[in-house]
Amino acid sequence: MRQTRRNHYLSPATGDDAEAVLGHALVSLGTQRQLWPGDAGVILHLLTSLIAQAERRLPQAVADARDQDYSWAEIADLLGVTRASAWQRFATPAQPVSASHDDQSGQEPPVA
């Protein structure tokens, strides 16, 4: 039987490391889009663009974790949500990044 890895997971966290990476991402994206990062509206646009892109990647990341035998409870821990919430959002097969993630399966979540 596979040993549980659940005790070793960290829920989503913020801190100096994440702030530094986000700062670099904002500058990089702003440079690529030729936008001035000194404007508050530009920062809002860049932040929401990065958030939207990260949200589009989540379904495939969850599918990859499931392919590597992560349980719904383990995935939920990593996402900082409940197991049922993770299952409801991501139980359908991941669509390519360019597709939307609107359809939901009517099945009950598997027991972790």
C-alpha positions, 0 to 999 in steps of 0.5 A: 500500500502506498504511504500517504504524502499528505502530511508533507504538503503546504497550502498556498502561501505568500511571502518574500519569495513569491513577491519577488517572483511576481514582481519579476513577472509583472515587469517582464509581462509589462515589457513584452506588452510595452506597458509602463508599470508605474501606472496603477491601471497597468498593474491591475491589467498585468496582475489580472492577466497573470491570475487568469493565465495561472487559473487556465493552467490549474486543470492540467496541473490537477490532471497531471497530479491525478496521473501521478496518483495524488488523491483528491485530499492531497490535491485539495491540501495543495490548492488550499480548498476542501477535497469536495471543492477540488473534486467539483472544480477539477474532476472533469478531464483537463481541456487544452489550455486554450479551451474553457473549463465549463462542463462538470461531471455529475459523479460523486467524488472518490473517497480519498 
